[in-house]
Amino acid sequence: MTASALLPVRSWVSSKLSGTAGHRAPTLWPIRASLFRRIVEAVADSNRRKAEREIAAFVARNGGKLSDSLERHIERSFL
C-alpha cells in the first residue's frame, strides 16, 4: 500500500480523533480489541507449532511411521 493510498485513511482517523468531524472522538476499543485478538492468535499459533514439533520428534523417536497405536498414544499424551 502506498503512502498516497493511506492519506485518506489518515485524514479520516485524525479528524475523528481530533473531533473536527463534528462528532465525539471514537474510543480506542476496536484498536485494543484487534491488538488483543492478534496477541491471543499469536500465542495460540505458537502453542500449535510447539505441539506439532513435539509430535514430530515423538514420531521420529518411535520409528518415523505413524501407526494406529502410535496415533492413539499421541492422542492420549499430547491432546
Rosetta constraint file for C-alpha pairs under 8 A:
AtomPair CA 1 CA 5 HARMONIC 6.39 0.50
AtomPair CA 1 CA 6 HARMONIC 7.33 0.50
AtomPair CA 2 CA 6 HARMONIC 6.61 0.50
AtomPair CA 3 CA 7 HARMONIC 6.36 0.50
AtomPair CA 4 CA 8 HARMONIC 7.84 0.50
AtomPair CA 5 CA 9 HARMONIC 7.79 0.50
AtomPair CA 6 CA 10 HARMONIC 6.09 0.50
AtomPair CA 7 CA 11 HARMONIC 6.15 0.50
AtomPair CA 8 CA 12 HARMONIC 6.08 0.50
AtomPair CA 9 CA 13 HARMONIC 6.08 0.50
AtomPair CA 10 CA 14 HARMONIC 5.96 0.50
AtomPair CA 11 CA 15 HARMONIC 5.96 0.50
AtomPair CA 12 CA 16 HARMONIC 6.13 0.50
AtomPair CA 13 CA 17 HARMONIC 6.05 0.50
AtomPair CA 14 CA 18 HARMONIC 5.90 0.50
AtomPair CA 15 CA 19 HARMONIC 5.90 0.50
AtomPair CA 15 CA 20 HARMONIC 5.19 0.50
AtomPair CA 15 CA 21 HARMONIC 5.67 0.50
AtomPair CA 16 CA 20 HARMONIC 6.64 0.50
AtomPair CA 16 CA 21 HARMONIC 6.00 0.50
AtomPair CA 16 CA 23 HARMONIC 7.31 0.50
AtomPair CA 16 CA 24 HARMONIC 7.59 0.50
AtomPair CA 16 CA 25 HARMONIC 5.33 0.50
AtomPair CA 16 CA 26 HARMONIC 6.72 0.50
AtomPair CA 17 CA 25 HARMONIC 4.86 0.50
AtomPair CA 17 CA 26 HARMONIC 6.59 0.50
AtomPair CA 18 CA 25 HARMONIC 6.58 0.50
AtomPair CA 19 CA 23 HARMONIC 5.85 0.50
AtomPair CA 19 CA 24 HARMONIC 5.85 0.50
AtomPair CA 19 CA 25 HARMONIC 5.26 0.50
AtomPair CA 28 CA 32 HARMONIC 6.18 0.50
AtomPair CA 29 CA 33 HARMONIC 5.87 0.50
AtomPair CA 30 CA 34 HARMONIC 6.07 0.50
AtomPair CA 31 CA 35 HARMONIC 6.13 0.50
AtomPair CA 32 CA 36 HARMONIC 5.99 0.50
AtomPair CA 33 CA 37 HARMONIC 6.05 0.50
AtomPair CA 34 CA 38 HARMONIC 6.09 0.50
AtomPair CA 35 CA 39 HARMONIC 6.23 0.50
AtomPair CA 36 CA 40 HARMONIC 6.17 0.50
AtomPair CA 37 CA 41 HARMONIC 6.04 0.50
AtomPair CA 38 CA 42 HARMONIC 6.01 0.50
AtomPair CA 39 CA 43 HARMONIC 6.24 0.50
AtomPair CA 40 CA 44 HARMONIC 6.13 0.50
AtomPair CA 41 CA 45 HARMONIC 5.99 0.50
AtomPair CA 42 CA 46 HARMONIC 6.08 0.50
AtomPair CA 43 CA 47 HARMONIC 6.20 0.50
AtomPair CA 44 CA 48 HARMONIC 6.15 0.50
AtomPair CA 45 CA 49 HARMONIC 6.15 0.50
AtomPair CA 46 CA 50 HARMONIC 6.16 0.50
AtomPair CA 47 CA 51 HARMONIC 6.18 0.50
AtomPair CA 48 CA 52 HARMONIC 6.19 0.50
AtomPair CA 49 CA 53 HARMONIC 6.18 0.50
AtomPair CA 50 CA 54 HARMONIC 6.24 0.50
AtomPair CA 51 CA 55 HARMONIC 6.11 0.50
AtomPair CA 51 CA 78 HARMONIC 7.41 0.50
AtomPair CA 52 CA 56 HARMONIC 6.07 0.50
AtomPair CA 53 CA 57 HARMONIC 6.14 0.50
AtomPair CA 54 CA 58 HARMONIC 6.08 0.50
AtomPair CA 55 CA 59 HARMONIC 6.12 0.50
AtomPair CA 55 CA 74 HARMONIC 7.15 0.50
AtomPair CA 55 CA 78 HARMONIC 7.59 0.50
AtomPair CA 56 CA 60 HARMONIC 6.13 0.50
AtomPair CA 57 CA 61 HARMONIC 6.15 0.50
AtomPair CA 58 CA 62 HARMONIC 6.33 0.50
AtomPair CA 59 CA 63 HARMONIC 6.56 0.50
AtomPair CA 59 CA 64 HARMONIC 5.15 0.50
AtomPair CA 59 CA 65 HARMONIC 6.71 0.50
AtomPair CA 59 CA 66 HARMONIC 6.71 0.50
AtomPair CA 59 CA 70 HARMONIC 7.66 0.50
AtomPair CA 60 CA 64 HARMONIC 4.26 0.50
AtomPair CA 60 CA 65 HARMONIC 7.64 0.50
AtomPair CA 66 CA 70 HARMONIC 6.04 0.50
AtomPair CA 66 CA 71 HARMONIC 6.38 0.50
AtomPair CA 67 CA 71 HARMONIC 6.07 0.50
AtomPair CA 68 CA 72 HARMONIC 6.24 0.50
AtomPair CA 69 CA 73 HARMONIC 6.19 0.50
AtomPair CA 70 CA 74 HARMONIC 6.17 0.50
AtomPair CA 71 CA 75 HARMONIC 6.26 0.50
AtomPair CA 72 CA 76 HARMONIC 6.25 0.50
AtomPair CA 73 CA 77 HARMONIC 5.97 0.50
AtomPair CA 74 CA 78 HARMONIC 5.48 0.50
AtomPair CA 74 CA 79 HARMONIC 7.09 0.50
AtomPair CA 75 CA 79 HARMONIC 5.03 0.50
